[in-house]
Structure formats: structure tokens, C-alpha cells
Amino acid sequence: MVLPRSGDVIHVTRAASVQFTSPMLFRVIRVHDWPTYEGWVWLDGYELNAAGDAVERRSIFVQVNGLRSVGKAPDPRARNGRQPAGRTGAMPVRPVRANR
């Protein structure tokens, strides 16, 4: 039994819990260390749509053996080509005019 880790994307189906009659993709934020039944765990994370975008934050109670790993969450910057804004250092210097 391998616990998911923060950042993992998992496929949650009825095998994880009877409440998941419709399968979903779930990006894990945190795995709680709360005492539960053997083989069960509380997860915090985001339900993902087909494009991999977070649509709802959720806490779910699931059987670890019923989860299927899909991988890591895609980097949204890689998908849309954006890069984080960076600082270039010094501000450009503007000439100062002398009063005449």
C-alpha cells in the first residue's frame, strides 16, 4: 500500500469508495495522518476536469488500494506557453533635465 503524495494526480473510482459512482481525477494537496480504518485515508485536493484544470476543492475518504496513480499534475505554464514574470534587475534610467 503506497500513499499518494502532494502533487500526485490519482484516478478515483468506485474501487476507492462506493460514493464515487462517477470516476474523477483528483490532484492531492495533502494526505492527513488522522486515525482511520486500516487501509483508508483522508485526502485534501482538487477535482480536475478533462483538461486537467481544478474545478472544486474537496476532502475525500478513500481506500488506498482502490486508487490508481495517473502521475504528477501538469505544469499549467507548459500547457499555455506562459512563463512566470521575472525581474530584470535595475529600472531604466531617465535623463534628468536641468531647470533653466
C-alpha positions as CSV (number, residue, x, y, z in Angstrom):
1,M,0.0,0.0,0.0
2,V,1.6,3.2,-1.2
3,L,0.1,6.5,-0.1
4,P,-0.3,9.3,-2.7
5,R,1.8,12.4,-2.2
6,S,1.3,16.1,-2.6
7,G,1.1,16.9,-6.3
8,D,0.1,13.4,-7.4
9,V,-2.9,13.0,-9.7
10,I,-5.0,10.0,-9.0
11,H,-8.0,8.3,-10.6
12,V,-10.7,7.9,-8.0
13,T,-13.4,5.3,-8.8
14,R,-15.9,3.1,-7.0
15,A,-12.9,0.8,-6.1
16,A,-11.7,3.5,-3.7
17,S,-15.2,4.1,-2.2
18,V,-18.8,3.3,-3.1
19,Q,-19.6,7.1,-3.1
20,F,-17.6,7.5,-6.4
21,T,-20.1,6.1,-8.8
22,S,-18.7,8.5,-11.4
23,P,-14.9,8.3,-11.7
24,M,-12.9,11.5,-11.2
25,L,-9.3,12.8,-11.5
26,F,-8.0,14.2,-8.2
27,R,-4.9,16.3,-7.5
28,V,-3.6,15.6,-4.0
29,I,-2.7,18.6,-1.8
30,R,-2.3,16.7,1.5
31,V,-2.6,13.3,3.0
32,H,-3.9,13.5,6.5
33,D,-2.4,11.4,9.3
34,W,-5.7,11.2,11.1
35,P,-6.5,7.8,12.6
36,T,-8.9,5.8,10.4
37,Y,-9.8,2.3,9.5
38,E,-6.9,0.1,8.2
39,G,-6.2,0.9,4.5
40,W,-8.4,4.1,4.5
41,V,-7.1,7.7,4.3
42,W,-8.4,11.3,4.2
43,L,-7.1,13.3,1.2
44,D,-7.4,17.0,0.5
45,G,-7.1,18.2,-3.0
46,Y,-8.8,19.3,-6.2
47,E,-11.2,17.6,-8.5
48,L,-9.9,18.0,-12.1
49,N,-11.8,18.4,-15.3
50,A,-10.8,16.7,-18.6
51,A,-8.3,19.5,-19.4
52,G,-6.6,19.0,-16.0
53,D,-7.9,22.2,-14.5
54,A,-9.0,22.3,-10.9
55,V,-12.8,22.7,-10.6
56,E,-13.5,22.1,-7.0
57,R,-11.6,21.7,-3.7
58,R,-12.6,18.6,-1.8
59,S,-11.7,16.3,1.1
60,I,-12.3,12.7,0.3
61,F,-12.2,9.5,2.4
62,V,-10.9,6.6,0.3
63,Q,-9.3,3.1,0.4
64,V,-5.7,3.5,-0.7
65,N,-5.7,0.2,-2.6
66,G,-8.6,1.4,-4.8
67,L,-6.6,4.5,-6.1
68,R,-4.8,4.5,-9.4
69,S,-1.9,6.9,-9.9
70,V,-2.1,8.9,-13.1
71,G,1.2,10.9,-12.5
72,K,2.0,14.4,-11.5
73,A,-0.1,17.4,-12.2
74,P,0.8,19.1,-15.4
75,D,2.5,22.5,-15.2
76,P,-0.1,25.0,-16.4
77,R,2.7,27.2,-17.7
78,A,3.9,24.5,-20.0
79,R,0.4,23.9,-21.4
80,N,-0.3,27.5,-22.4
81,G,3.3,28.6,-23.1
82,R,3.4,31.3,-20.4
83,Q,6.5,31.8,-18.2
84,P,6.5,33.4,-14.8
85,A,7.2,37.1,-14.8
86,G,10.8,37.7,-13.9
87,R,12.6,40.7,-12.6
88,T,15.2,42.2,-14.8
89,G,17.1,44.0,-12.1
90,A,17.6,47.8,-12.3
91,M,15.0,50.2,-13.6
92,P,15.8,52.1,-16.7
93,V,17.4,55.4,-16.0
94,R,15.7,58.5,-17.4
95,P,17.8,61.6,-18.1
96,V,17.2,64.5,-15.6
97,R,16.5,67.9,-17.2
98,A,18.1,70.9,-15.5
99,N,15.7,73.8,-14.9
100,R,16.8,76.9,-16.8
